[in-house]
C-alpha cells in the first residue's frame, strides 16, 4: 500500500534528512587515503547519536540477508555497487567510495547516498560520478504530481546509458519505515506506471556500473553487491517529497 504523507509528516522526515545530510558531510570530509571504513562508520554513528536520532541501518535484517546489518553506513568501494559492509579496509588514493546513510527521528526516516573520490582519481572515475549525480538530478526534476513512476526510471536510464544499471535494484518509498511501497526503478517508460501524487515521499537512487553491464554478484559477507565484470560503480540518492510546488529534497 502506498501512503501519502501530510505536511507535518514531511516536516518530521526533513528532520531525519538533515541528520543524514550532516553525517554524510562529516564522513565525506574524513574519506581520505589511510582511513578505514570502520573509522568512517564510527564518525557517522557519533553524528547520529549527537543529534538524538537512531540509525535505521544498524541491525536491519531483511529476509534475504544472512545476518543483521553491522554498521550505520553502507560503504562501497570501487567495484562494490551497494550494501558494502564497513570493515577494516583502508582507503587508498584513486579509490571511489559510495557512502549510504539513513537515520530515524521520531518514527520517520531519511535515506541518502553520495559517491566521492579518495584523493586524486582518473578521468573515467570523475565521469562516472558526474553522470550518476546527473541521473539523480534528472530523475528528481520529473518527480511531480501527475507524472508517472516510469518518468523517473526513464530519466535515470536515458542519462545513465551507456553505463550499466543494476538490474532489479533501485529506490523505494520511505516514511515510518525505511523501505515502503512503491518501488522506484532506475529504468522505465515515460507515461507508464504508478501516478505520482502530492504527499508521496520516495528515495531515488541511481547506481551506475562503469563497464555497461546490468548485473551484480553478492560477496561472501552476504550483503555487499559488486559488479559482475569487476568494473567500478557509483551511487547517489536523495529522499524527496512530491509537492504541489514540485519535488522537495529532504536530505539536502
C-alpha positions in Angstrom: 0.0 0.0 0.0 1.3 3.4 -0.9 1.0 6.0 1.8 0.7 9.8 1.2 2.3 12.0 3.9 0.9 15.1 5.4 3.0 18.3 5.6 3.6 17.6 9.3 5.0 14.2 8.5 7.1 15.6 5.7 8.5 18.1 8.2 9.4 15.3 10.5 11.1 13.5 7.7 13.1 16.6 6.9 14.5 16.5 10.5 15.7 12.9 9.8 17.0 14.1 6.4 19.1 16.8 7.9 20.8 14.3 10.3 21.6 12.2 7.2 23.0 15.2 5.4 25.3 16.1 8.3 26.5 12.6 8.7 27.3 12.4 5.0 29.1 15.7 5.2 31.3 14.6 8.1 32.1 11.2 6.5 32.9 12.8 3.1 35.3 15.2 4.8 37.1 12.3 6.5 37.3 10.0 3.5 41.0 10.2 2.8 43.8 7.8 2.0 44.8 5.8 5.1 41.3 5.9 6.8 39.5 2.7 7.4 35.8 2.0 6.6 35.3 1.2 10.3 36.6 4.6 11.3 34.2 6.3 8.9 31.3 4.3 10.3 32.2 5.4 13.8 32.1 9.1 12.6 28.6 8.6 11.3 27.4 6.8 14.4 28.6 9.6 16.6 26.9 12.2 14.4 23.6 10.3 14.5 23.8 9.9 18.3 24.7 13.6 18.8 21.5 14.6 17.0 19.3 12.4 19.1 18.5 10.2 16.1 18.6 6.5 15.5 20.4 4.6 12.8 17.9 2.7 10.6 20.7 0.7 9.0 22.2 -0.8 12.2 20.8 -4.3 12.9 18.4 -4.1 9.9 17.7 -7.6 8.8 15.7 -8.2 5.6 14.6 -11.7 4.8 17.4 -12.2 2.2 20.3 -11.2 4.4 22.2 -13.9 6.4 22.8 -11.6 9.4 21.6 -8.2 10.8 23.5 -5.3 9.2 26.5 -4.5 11.3 27.0 -0.7 10.7 25.3 2.6 10.4 26.7 3.2 6.9 26.9 1.2 3.8 30.4 1.9 2.4 31.0 0.5 -1.1 34.5 0.8 -2.6 35.3 0.7 -6.3 33.5 -2.4 -7.8 31.1 -2.7 -4.9 27.8 -1.2 -6.0 25.8 -1.1 -2.8 25.5 -2.5 0.7 29.3 -2.6 1.3 30.0 -3.5 4.9 32.1 -1.1 7.0 35.1 -3.3 7.9 38.8 -2.7 8.4 39.5 -2.0 4.8 41.8 1.1 4.4 41.1 3.6 1.7 43.9 4.4 -0.8 44.4 7.2 -3.4 42.4 6.6 -6.5 39.5 4.7 -4.8 35.9 5.8 -5.2 33.7 5.4 -2.2 29.9 5.2 -2.1 28.5 6.4 1.3 24.9 5.4 2.0 23.4 6.7 5.3 20.0 6.6 7.0 18.5 8.0 10.2 15.2 7.9 12.0 13.8 10.8 14.1 10.5 10.4 16.0 9.5 7.4 13.9 10.2 9.0 10.5 13.1 8.1 8.2 15.6 9.7 5.9 18.0 8.0 3.4 20.7 9.4 1.1 23.9 8.4 -0.6 26.9 10.1 -2.3 30.0 8.7 -4.1 33.2 10.5 -3.5 36.8 10.3 -4.9 39.5 9.4 -2.5 42.5 11.6 -3.3 43.2 12.0 -7.0 41.1 9.8 -9.3 41.3 9.2 -13.0 39.1 11.0 -15.5 36.9 7.9 -16.1 36.0 7.8 -12.4 35.2 11.5 -12.5 32.9 11.0 -15.5 31.2 8.1 -13.7 30.5 10.2 -10.6 29.3 13.2 -12.6 26.9 11.0 -14.7 25.4 9.3 -11.7 24.8 12.6 -10.0 23.3 13.9 -13.2 20.9 10.9 -13.4 19.7 11.6 -9.9 19.1 15.3 -10.7 17.2 14.4 -13.9 15.0 11.9 -12.0 14.2 14.4 -9.3 13.2 17.0 -11.8 10.3 14.8 -13.2 9.0 13.8 -9.7 5.9 16.0 -9.9 2.2 15.5 -9.2 0.5 14.0 -12.3 3.7 12.3 -13.5 4.3 8.6 -13.6 6.9 6.3 -12.0 8.1 5.4 -15.4 9.1 9.0 -16.0 11.6 8.7 -13.1 13.1 5.5 -14.4 13.3 6.9 -17.9 15.1 10.0 -16.7 17.7 7.9 -14.9 18.2 5.4 -17.8 18.5 8.0 -20.6 21.0 10.0 -18.6 22.9 6.9 -17.4 23.4 5.0 -20.6 25.8 3.5 -21.8 26.7 2.8 -18.2 25.1 -0.2 -16.7 22.2 -0.1 -14.2 22.0 -2.8 -11.6 19.0 -4.9 -12.6 16.2 -5.3 -10.0 17.7 -2.8 -7.5 16.5 0.8 -7.2 14.8 3.3 -4.9 11.8 2.9 -2.7 9.1 4.6 -0.8 10.0 5.8 2.7 8.2 7.2 5.7 7.5 5.4 9.0 9.7 2.6 7.7 12.9 2.8 5.8 11.6 0.8 2.9 8.0 1.2 1.9 6.0 0.8 -1.3 6.3 1.8 -4.1 9.5 0.5 -5.7 11.3 3.3 -7.7 13.1 1.6 -10.6 16.1 3.1 -12.4 14.6 2.1 -15.8 11.2 2.8 -17.2 8.9 4.1 -19.9 7.6 7.6 -19.8 3.9 7.9 -19.0 3.7 4.4 -17.6 3.5 3.1 -14.0 2.2 4.5 -10.7 0.8 8.0 -10.9 2.8 10.4 -8.8 0.7 12.3 -6.2 1.3 15.1 -3.8 2.4 13.7 -0.4 4.3 10.7 -1.9 7.8 10.5 -0.4 10.4 8.4 -2.1 14.1 7.7 -2.2 15.5 7.9 -5.7 18.9 6.2 -6.1 20.7 5.6 -9.4 23.5 3.0 -9.3 25.7 3.1 -12.4 28.2 0.4 -13.5 31.2 1.6 -15.4 31.5 -1.5 -17.6 28.0 -1.2 -19.0 26.6 -4.5 -17.7 23.4 -4.6 -15.6 24.5 -7.5 -13.5 25.9 -7.8 -9.9 27.1 -10.5 -7.6 26.7 -10.9 -3.9 30.0 -11.2 -2.0 30.8 -13.6 0.8 29.6 -11.3 3.6 26.0 -11.8 2.2 25.4 -8.1 2.0 27.9 -6.4 -0.5 26.8 -6.4 -4.1 29.6 -6.0 -6.6 29.7 -5.6 -10.3 29.7 -8.8 -12.3 32.6 -7.6 -14.5 34.8 -6.1 -11.8 34.3 -2.5 -13.1 33.6 0.4 -10.8 30.2 1.6 -9.7 28.8 4.9 -8.3 25.6 5.5 -6.2 23.8 8.8 -5.5 20.5 9.0 -3.6 18.1 11.6 -2.1 14.8 11.3 -0.2 12.3 13.6 -1.9 8.7 14.7 -1.2 6.4 15.3 -4.2 4.5 18.5 -3.5 2.3 20.9 -5.4 5.3 23.2 -5.8 7.5 20.5 -7.2 9.9 18.0 -5.7 11.4 18.9 -2.3 14.7 17.3 -1.4 14.6 16.3 2.3 18.2 15.2 2.6 19.9 18.2 1.1 
